[in-house]
Every structure is written in structure tokens, then in C-alpha cells.
Amino acid sequence: MPVIPRIRVAAIVRNERGQILLVRHFHRGSPFWTLPGGAPNEMETLDAAVVREVLEETRYHVTVDGVLGIGSLQTDRWEPPKVEVFFAGRLLERERDAASSPRFGESIMEARCFDEAALPAEFRPREAVAFLNRGAVVPYLTLAPAEFEA
């Protein structure tokens, strides 16, 4: 039976001071900091998924500028590998409505912006740091069905 990788998205988004937004997760008994992100919903484009995930996890609205890179992640030998698409973006504004608070309490404990030189020791995956200083952002295109028919 073939193993099909899971697709995930992650956001490397910066505020007006150039700081990077991270979320603090609690998973398998230990807390760690990581980039906001997750899996696309059924029939959701990757750029829409990363915008939704950041909003759900942090309550920040973001713009997506393009793709910084793509990585392969194997977290457990019993689970399929994950293909992670790292999007670059910018923070816009945070929702103020109390009813729309972040998903704190599930697996996310907090969200905060950090200077790149002062990322927490518990930041993972550490390999994602390679994408932070990458100057080139590859444009991301969402093709509509009509464009496939031409």
C-alpha cells in the first residue's frame, strides 16, 4: 500500500518591526514554539489554508506574499511523512472581539512575536530557520478551474 504524504502549510509572517510570529504548542507532554500553520481543509487552497490557520491560532489577519520554501518532515515512523509549504507574509491586525479568541487551551498556549536573533530555544522545527533569511519569495498562484480548460 503506497504511503501518501500529508500536505501542511506554515506561515513565516513578520510584524512592522520585522519580528516573527510564533505559537507555543503543548504536544506529547512538552511545550515548544513553532510557526503557525496546519493542514488545509478539503477543497481549500494552500494560501487560503495558511491565512485561516494563522487567524484561528493567533487571531491575526495576514497577507501572503509567496512561498519561501518547501520541506519534508518525518515526525514519527508510524505516520506518513508531511510536505510543508512555508509561506512568507505580513501581519495586518489582530481581531479584538472576545468571542473570537485564539484556540488557546487546545494545543496552543500563546502567540507572540520574536526578534529573529532571539528565537526561543524550544523553537522547532529548527530547520525552518533556513527559510527566515531567504531573500527570494516565489510567487504563489491559485489557478481557477476555467484556467485549466484553456
Secondary structure, DSSP 8 states (H G I E B T S, - for coil): -----EEEEEEEEE-TTS-EEEEEEEETTEEEEE-SEE---TT--HHHHHHHHHHHHH-EEEEEEEEEEEEEE---TTS--EEEEEEEEEEEEE---GGG---BTTTEEEEEEE-GGG--TTBS-GGGHHHHT----B------HHHHH-
